[in-house]
Amino acid sequence: MGKIFYIMGKSSSGKDTIYNTLVKDKKLALGTITGYTTRPMRENEMEGREYHFVSEKAMEELENQGKIVEKRCYNTVYGPWYYFTVDDGQIDLDTNNYILIGTLESYNKVRKYYQKENVIPVYIEVEDGERLIRAINREKQQDTPKYEEMCRRFIADSSDFSEKNIKDAEINNRYINNNLSDCLRKIEEDIVKFM
């Protein structure tokens, strides 16, 4: 039986970099699952690569068809943005292992849907001061920086990833991303053990 390795952590913890590196690792051969969102596409993003970018109407149609595995809504300074996972044929645990990236809330729902033993948490941590510096530097690179939204995400992470929530989700293993290559090596070793 295949596994879903679920990458999560607070904003600017390096999740995207770790995810993208693991996806390219040919020896792991992890399948990808493209999530869905109603938020606008960011610079350098492409439809179907980071997300499927859909309207709220399209999301409601998928929900009416019973295809939404999990869904989250974020009330941003730009209005509500939805992120969700769809049972659209991308996942076949009989034939493959997968990698998915998301939040603690979505991890819990995916784990419930696909069964606890099939969804393995990969929780990335970085000290808050370092995360804030990384977030500001990343936002500065955008043509139109959205500092308010960056701050909202940073603050929301404190409650979303509280120690109680992490404990309730039965996440016992954490990967400290102070040194990317060391962090990746440890994650890769653990993924191989679970396969």
N, C-alpha and C positions, 0 to 999 in steps of 0.2 A: 504494500500500500504506500502510495506517495505521500509526501508531506508538503505543507504550505509553510514556508519560513517567512514570518511576519515582522518586517522591519518597522520599528516605531521609536519615537523619542520626541523631546521638545523641539520647537523650531530652532533652526540653525545648529543642530547637533551633528550635522554631517550625514543625515539619513540618505539624502539623494545621491551623494558621492559614493557612499557605501553600497547602496542599492545598485547604482549603475556599474560599479566595479564588479559586484557579484554576478550581475546579469552577463557580463562579458567573459566571466571565468568559464572556459570551455570544459574544464574537468568537472565542474559542478553541474553544468548543463541544466540550469534551472529555467523552467518556463516562466513567462511573465503573464501578469493579469493586468489589463488596462482598466483602471477605474473610470468612473464617470463624474462629471461636475457641471454645475450650471454657472460657475464663475467665468469671467472673461479669460481668454487665453493670454498668457504673459509673453513678453518678448522671448524669442528663441524656443518657444514651445511649439509643438506640432500636433494637430488632431490625430488621435490614435496612438501617439507615442507616450506622452505624459498622462493624458486623460482623453476620454471621449468628451468633448465639450458639447453639451446639449441644452436645449431650452427647458424651462420648468414644465412646459406642456408635454414634451417628450418624456421627461422624468415621470410625470403623472401617468402617462400611457404604460410605461414599463411597470409601474407600481400596480396599476389596474390588472395587468397580465400576471401578477404574482412573481415577477422576476427579480425584484430587489432583495438582495441578501441582507444588506445593512445600508442605513442612510443617516447622515448627519447634516444639521443645518447650522451655519455660522451667521450670526447677525452682525455683518461688517458695517463699516462706515459707508459702504457702497450699496447696502441692502443685503438681503439674505442670499448666501451662497450655499448650495447643497453639494455634498460629496457622497458618492454611493458606489456600491459594488453590485454588479448585476450577474445573475446566473444566466449567462448568454452562450454557454458552450465552451468558454475558454478553459475551464478546469475539468480535468479527467484524472483523478487520483489513482486510478487503476494503472495508468501508463506513465505518469510523470511526477516530478517534484516541481514546486513552484516557489516564486518569491513575490511577495506583496508588500506594499508600503502603505502605512496609514496611521491612525490614532489608536490610543488605548481603547477608546469606546468602540471603534470599528473592529479592532482585534477581538474584543469580547463577543461581538455579534457573529463575526466570521467563524470563530472557534465554536460557537454554539451551533451554527448552521452546518459546518463541515466536520464536527465532532472534535472534542478537546485533544485527543491523542494525535490528530492529523495536522494540527496548527501549532507551530513551534515559535514562541516569541523570541525576537532579537531586539532587545531594548538598548538603545544607544544613549549614553550620558555625556554631558559636557558641563563644566562649572558655569553657573549663570552669567557671571561677568564676561567670560570668554564668549558665550553664546550671544550676548548682547552686542559685543564688538563685531562678531561675524555677521550678525543680522544687519547692523548699520552698514558695514562694508558692502554686503550683497545688495542692499537697497540703493546705495549710492550709484551702483552700476546701471540702474534702470534709467531709461530716458525720462520717465516721470516717477520719481520715487514716491512710494506710498507709506510714509513713516507712521501715520496714524494706524493703519492696518497692521504694520509690523509691531507696533507697541501693543495693540489689542491682542495679537497672537501670543506675544511674549508673556503678557499678564495672564491670559487664559490658560497657558501651559501650567502655571503654578497649581491651579485647582484640577485641571484635566489629568495631570501626572502626579497627583499627590501621593505620598507614601501609602496612604490607605487604599487608594485606587490600584496602585501597583501590587500591593499585597493581595487585595481582593481578586485580582486577575491571575494570581498564582505565578507571578513573574519573579523568579529567584535568581536568575542569571542576568548580569548587567555587563555591557561592554563600554568601557571608558574610552572616549575618542579624543585623548590628548595627543596621541601619535597615530595618525591614520594607518600606517603600514602595520603597526603592532595590533591595532584594533581589528583590522581586516584579517590578519593571520589567525587571530583567536576565533573570530566568527567562522572563517572557512574551516578550521579544524573541527569546530562544533557541528557545523552543517554536515560534514562528512560522517561524523559519529552517528547522526540521526538517520542518515540515508540507509 
